[in-house]
C-alpha cells in the first residue's frame, strides 16, 4: 500500500523551502562517490560533501550517490557545491512527484520512480529517485538505501559495458535503463499471475477469483501511474535542446522510450485480459447458476405429478374404494416410480439432462 505524503507542514513557507514530505524517519543519509574514466576508477564513502575532491574536468566522470533524505543539511550542502536551484532541491525532498524532466541552465533534473514487488503483500512498493545531470557528473538522490542500480555499479567497478567509455549523459541513461528494466520484471510477474488465473477460472472459478482480479487490476493501475510518465520523460530527454546530452546518447534514450512504450502497451493488454477474464468469470458463474436452476426445475417437474397423486389419495374421503384395496399401495408406488422414470427418459431424449 502506498503511504500518504503530507504537505501540510510546508503550508505558508516560501518556495524552495527544504522540508521533506517522504514520511520516512531515522534513515541514515549516506554519500558514495564514483569517479571513473576509461582507464581509472575510484570509489569512496564520504561523511560529508566537504570531503569530496572532484576529478579532473573533461577527463573523469563523477557519480555522487546519495541515499536517505532525512538529513536536509546534506542536500543543502550538495546543492551549494553544485549550484543547484532551490526549487530543484525542494523537488528532491518532495518524494511524491510524478516522473518528469526539467532544465536548469547548465543542468538537467530528472525524477523517476523505482518499483519493486513486496513479497509479503504481493503489492507494489515505489521509491522516488532524483538525478541531476551536469558537465561531467551525475548526482542521484533516493529516499532510502537499497535500489536496483547495482548492475551499473558493477559495470563501473569491473569496466564492463560502455559506461566507463562514455560521458555523464550515458551514465544517466544507464541508470534510467536499469530502472525501466525492473518495470519489465514487475509487468511480467503480473502477466504470469493473470495467465495462472485464466487457467484456474477456465477450469473451476471460485468466489475468491473475482477479488484476485480486482487486486491485479489495482496493481496494474499503480504500475501505469508511474511508468506512463517515464515515456514522456524519455521523449522529452530525446528532444530537449541541451548540450548535456550527446547525439550518440540520444539513440540509446530513444531505445529507452521504446521500452516504455512496450510496457505501456503490455499494461493495456493485461487490462483487456482482466476485463475478458472478469466477463468469463461472470459467464461461468451464470452458467453454473443456470445448471443448478435447471436441475432444481427438473426435480420439481418430476414431483408435480407425484404430488398430484399423493394429494388425491390423501383426501381421506369415506367412499374411496382404493384406500381399502389390498394392492392399492404397491400399485400407486409403482405408478409413481414408472412416471418418474418415464419423465427422466423423456428429459434425456430432449437433452435437458
N, C-alpha and C positions, 0 to 999 in steps of 0.2 A: 504494500500500500504506500502510495506517495504521501510523504509528510507535508503538512501545511506550512508554507513560508509566510511569516507575518512581517509586514512592512510598517505596522503602526508605530514602531519605535523610531522611524525616520520622519514621522509627521512633523512638519514645521521646520525641519532642518534645511539649510541651503543646499542647492545642487552640488554634487561632488563630495558630500559628507560620507566618510568611510565608516559605515555602520553595517555589520554583517547581518544577513537575514537567513543564513543557511539552516539554523535550527540545531546545528551540531554544537557540542560543548566538550571541553577537555581534550581536544585534538591537538597534539603537539605539532607545531609548524616546523618542517624540516626543509633544508635547502641543499640541493645537489647540483653540481655544475659539471657539464661535459664540455671539454674543449678538444677539438679534433681538426685534423686536416687529412689529406690523402696518405701522409706518411707518419703522422704523430697523433697521439691520443692521451688525454689526461682526464681523470675523474676524481672529484673531491667533494667531501661533505663539508658544508660551511655552517658555522654557528650563527653568523650574521653576514649581511651583504658586504660589510666593510672588509671582510677577509678576501673578497673576490678580486683577483687580478686579471683583467681582460686579456685575451690573446692578441696577437699582432693583427691589426686591422687589415682586411683583404686577404689574409693567408690562413686564418683559422676561423672555424665556426664555433659558436658558443650556444649551448643549450642550458638555460637556467631552469631547473626542475624544482618547483615549489609545491610541497604537499601540506595541506592544512591551512585554513584561513582565519583561525581564531585570533591569531596574533596580528592585529592590524598594523602594528609598528613595522613588521617585516614587509607587508605590502606597501606601506608608505615609503620605506627606505629603498625598496626596489624601484618604486615609481620615481623617486628623486634621482636614483642612479641612472635610469634610462630616460628620464624626462617624459614620463607617461602622464597623459592628461588626467585631471582629477575625475572627470566623468567616466573615463576608461577604468580607473581603479574602483570607482563606485560600482560599475557593472561587474567587475571581478568578484566583489563581495556579495552582490545580489545574485544568489545562485538559482533564481527561478526564471532566468531569461530563456527565451526560445533561442535556438541556434541562429547565429547571424554573423555578418562580417561588416566591419566599419573601417574607414580610412581616417587616420590621424596624421596629417602632414607626412612625415617620413616613416610612419609605422602603419601596420595593418593589424587590426584587432579582430580575432575570431573567437566565437563562443560555440562550443559543441556539447553534446551530451554523450557520456559513456553509459551504456546499458548493460545490465547483467541479469541473469536469472537467479532468483532466490530459491535454493534447493529445498528449503523447509516449507515455504508457502507456494512455490511454483509461480511466484509473481515477478514483476519487472522492477528492478531497482535502478534508478537513474542518478547520475552524478554529473555535475557541471564541470567542464574543464575549459579554461580560457587560455588563448595563445596570443602573444604579441610578437609579430614578425618585424624585425628591423634589419639594418645593414649588417649582415654577418652574425646575427643572433636570433634566437627564439627563446621567449620566456613563457613558461607554462605554469598556470595556477590551477590547482584542483582542491576539492573540498577536504579530502582525507587520503591517507596512504592507501595504496592498493589500486592498481589500474590494469589496463590491457596494453600498456606501452612497452612491456618488457621485450618484445621482438625487436623494437627499434634500439633499445639499449644494447641488446645482444649484437646487432649489426654494427653499431658504433664500436663496441669493445673489441669485436673479433674481425672487423674490417670485411664484412660480408655485404653483398649487395652494392648499391650505388651511393648510399647515403654519405660515405666518407669522401666520395669523389665530387659530390655536388654541393650546392650552396645551401644557405639557410632556408630559402623558399622550398627546396626539395625536402628538407627536414620537416617543415610544416606539413607539406603534402603527405609524407610518410606517416606522420603521427595521425593525421586525419584518416588516412587509408586504413590503418590498423583499427581505428575506432569503427569505421564503416564495415570492415571485415567482421568485426564482432557482431554487428547487426545481422549479418548473414547467418551466423550461428544461432541467434535467437529466433529469426524468422524460420529457419529450417527446423528448429525444435518445435515451434508451433505447428508447422506443416506436418510433422510426424504425429503430433497429438491429434490433429484433425483426421489424418488417414486412419489412425487406430480407432478413433471414434466412429468413423464411417463404417469400418468393418463390424464394430460392435452393434451399431444401430441397424445395419442391414440384416444382421442375424437375429438379434433379440434386443430390441430397445427397452431401456429401463427408465424409471422416473428420474434417476439421477443424471441421465444423459442430457436432458434439457438444461439443467444447471451447469453442466460442463460446457455446453455450447455457449452459454452466456458468459462464463468465465473466460473462455478463449477469445470471444469477441471483444471483451473489455481489454484483454492483453493486446490484441491487435490494434485497438484504438490508441492505447498508450504508446505502442511502438511507432505507429503512424504519426502520432503527435510530435515525436522527437526526430524521426527520420525524414519526414517530408520537408521540413525547413532546411535540412542539410543539402538537399537537391538544389534549393535556391542559393544556399551558401556557396556550393561548388560552382554554380553558374555565375554568380557574382564575382568570385575569385578569378574565374576564367576570362571574364570580360573587363574587369576593372583596369583602368589605365594607370598603372603604377610600375615604377622601375624595380620594385622589390621582388616581383615575380618574373623570372626569366621566360623567354619564349619557349624554350625546351621544356620547362616545368609545366607550362600550361597544357601540354599534351597529356601529361600524367593527371592533371587536375580534371581535364575533360574525361579521362577514363574513370576518375572518381565520381564524376557526375553520372556517367553511365551506370555505375554500380548502384547509386542511389535511386536512379530511375527503375532499375530492375527490382530493387527492394520494394519500392512503392507499388509496382505492378504486381509483385508477389503478394503483398498485403491485400490489394484489391481482389486478387484471385481467391485468396483464402477467405475473404469476407463473403464472396459469392458462394464459395463452397459451404460455408457455415449456413448461409441462407437456404441453400438447397438441402443441406443436411437437416436443418430445422423443419423444412417442409416435409422431408422424408420421414422424420420422426413423428410429426403430427399425422401424416398419412398412415403410417404403420399403426399408430395408436387408434386412429379412427377405424382402420380395417380390423384391428383386434376387437374393438368395441362392437363392430358390426357382426363379427363372428359370434361373439358372446350373445348379442341380441338375437341372432338367427337361431342359435341353439336353444335359447330360452323360448323363442316363439314356437319352434318345432315341438318342444316338450309340452308347452301349453296347448298346442293344437291337438296333440295326441290325447291329452287328458280331457279335452272338451267332450267327445262322445262318451268317454268312460264316466265322466262326471254326470252326464245326462242319464246314463243307465242307472248309476247309483242313486241319482235323485228320484227316478221313478220307483225303484224298489225300496226306497227309504221313506215312502209316504205313509206306510203302515195303515192302509185302509183295511176294514174288516173283510170286505169282499174282494180280496186279491188271491185267487187260487194258486198263483205261482209261489206264494210265500209258504204254502203247506205241501208243495210238491217235493218228492223225495230227491229228484235230480236238479232241482231249481238252482241251488247254489253253485255246483260244479259247472252247470251249463252257462250260467251268467259269467262266471270267472273265465271259462274257456272262450266265450264270445268276446269278452274284453281283451283277452290275450290275442285272439285272432285279429281283432280290429287294430290293435297296436302294431302287430307285425305287418299287417297289410298296409298300414299308413307309412311305416318305416320303409317298406319296399317301394311304395309309390314315391316317397321323398327321394329315395336313392335314384330311381329312374329319372326323376326330374332334375337330378344333380343339385338338390338343395342340401344334401349331406355329403 
